[in-house]
Structures are given as C-alpha cells and as structure tokens.
Amino acid sequence: MSARPPLRHDSVTIACPVCGGNFPLSGRRTYCSDACRALAYRRRHDIGDILQSQFQSHIDASPSMSVGVVVNDPSENNAA
C-alpha cells in the first residue's frame, strides 16, 4: 500500500490568510487574489470607519430633502 501524498505541501501551495484557500507558491505572493489582498488592506487600515465618517459629514451638511407622493383615486376619474 503506497502512502498518499499530502493535500497541502508548504513548498508547493500555501493558504491564503483571508479566505483560507490554497494557491500555488509564487515569489513573495501572500494572498490568492487581488480581491483578498484588497480585503486584507481594508481590514488592516479599517477603511470602513474612515469612509463612513466622511460620508456622514456630507450627509449632515446637505439640506434635507423631502419627497411628496401624490396618489390619485381611480374611482374619481371614472365618475366624470
């Protein structure tokens, strides 16, 4: 009976620290895709809180807008 090869061999594949998926080792690459790399950057720099505070200041500075809704009663149109 032959020994099974390991499912993950560190010299061949590495795990992405963001999604956990395995990908082939290539140079200094750390993440499996640009999407995982960008997500790791956003997590490290906490961009979400920064953007939310910037947008909230714009929302607070803009004049409030109200929207009116007009509803016509269809029975009034038939009565004429």
C-alpha positions in Angstrom: 0.0 0.0 0.0 1.5 3.3 -1.1 1.5 6.4 1.1 -0.9 9.1 0.0 0.7 12.5 -0.9 -0.2 15.3 1.5 -3.1 17.5 0.4 -1.1 20.6 1.2 2.6 20.8 0.9 4.2 24.1 2.0 6.7 24.2 -0.8 4.0 23.7 -3.4 0.9 25.5 -2.1 0.2 28.0 0.7 -3.1 29.0 2.4 -4.5 32.5 1.8 -4.7 34.3 5.2 -8.0 35.9 4.2 -10.1 33.2 2.6 -8.1 30.1 3.6 -8.0 28.8 0.1 -4.8 27.1 -1.2 -2.9 28.6 -4.0 0.5 27.8 -5.7 3.5 29.5 -4.2 4.8 32.2 -6.5 7.5 34.6 -5.4 6.5 36.7 -2.4 2.8 36.4 -3.0 0.8 36.2 0.2 -2.8 36.3 -1.0 -4.6 34.1 -3.6 -6.2 37.0 -5.5 -6.3 40.8 -5.7 -9.7 40.7 -4.0 -8.2 39.0 -0.9 -5.2 41.4 -1.0 -7.6 44.4 -1.0 -9.8 43.0 1.7 -6.7 42.4 3.9 -5.6 46.0 3.3 -9.1 47.3 4.3 -9.1 45.2 7.4 -5.6 46.4 8.4 -6.4 50.1 7.8 -10.1 50.0 8.9 -11.1 52.0 5.8 -14.8 51.4 6.5 -14.9 53.7 9.6 -13.0 56.4 7.8 -15.3 56.3 4.7 -18.4 56.2 6.9 -17.3 59.3 8.9 -16.5 61.2 5.6 -19.9 60.3 4.1 -21.7 61.1 7.3 -20.2 64.6 7.3 -21.5 65.1 3.7 -25.0 63.8 4.7 -25.1 66.1 7.7 -24.1 69.1 5.6 -26.6 68.6 2.8 -30.0 70.2 3.2 -32.8 67.7 4.0 -34.9 66.8 1.0 -38.5 65.7 1.3 -40.3 63.7 -1.3 -44.0 64.2 -1.8 -46.2 61.3 -3.0 -49.4 62.0 -4.9 -52.0 59.2 -5.1 -55.0 59.5 -7.4 -58.1 57.6 -6.6 -59.1 55.7 -9.7 -62.8 55.9 -8.8 -62.7 59.7 -9.1 -61.5 59.5 -12.8 -64.4 57.3 -13.8 -67.1 59.5 -12.1 -66.7 62.3 -14.6 
